[in-house]
């Protein structure tokens, strides 16, 4: 099985933020601060892929993607 360097995460945003869109900052598991741009009108359960913000591949050290699942409060 191929080891995935993609990292799943869930991002909770307010209903207002979901409707208007804009930038949201959060802290990833490793303590890294990440800013993501939320597109206006996003719906709960939508996934955003943040290139090169995931885990480092154990074999080649290539950074994977962070797969953010949006949850609307």
N, C-alpha and C positions, 0 to 999 in steps of 0.2 A: 504493500500500500504506500502510496506517495504521501509524504508528510506535508501537510498544508501549512504554509506560513501565514495564511489569512487568519485574522483574529476577529471573532464575532463580538459585538458589543451592542448594548441597548442604550438609546438616548431618549430620555424623557423631555418633552418640550410642552409648552403651554399651548392651548388652543389658539390663542392670539398669535403666537409665534408661528404656528402651523399655517394659519391663514395669511399672515403678512410676509412670512419668510424672513431671511436675514441671517446674521452670523450668531452662532452659539459656541461658547467655549466650554470644554469639559476636560477633566483629567483622566487619562487612560490608566489602565492597571499599573503600568510601570511608573506612574507619577508624571508622565509626559503630558504637557498641556497641548490640547489640540483644538483648533478652531475650525468649525465646519459651516459652510454656507447652506442654509435651508432654503429650498425653492418654495415660493409662495404656493399655498394650496396643497401642501403635502398631506398625505393621509397616513393614519396609524398603520403600522405593519410594513410600510415602504422601506426598502433597503437602500442605503447610500454606500457606495464603495469609495473609500479614501485610499488612493494609491500610495503605496510605500509607508503606510502608517501602522502596519500590522506587526507580526512577529518576524524575527530574523529566521531565515531558513537554516536549520541546523547543519545542513551539508554544504551550502554554498554562501551562507551569510547574506543572501539577497533578501531585502525586506519585503514581506508580503503586504497584502492590503488589509485595511480595517473595514469590516463589513458592519455598518451601523444599521440597526433596526430601529425605526422611529416609533415611539410610543407617545400618544398625546394624552396629557393629564386631563 
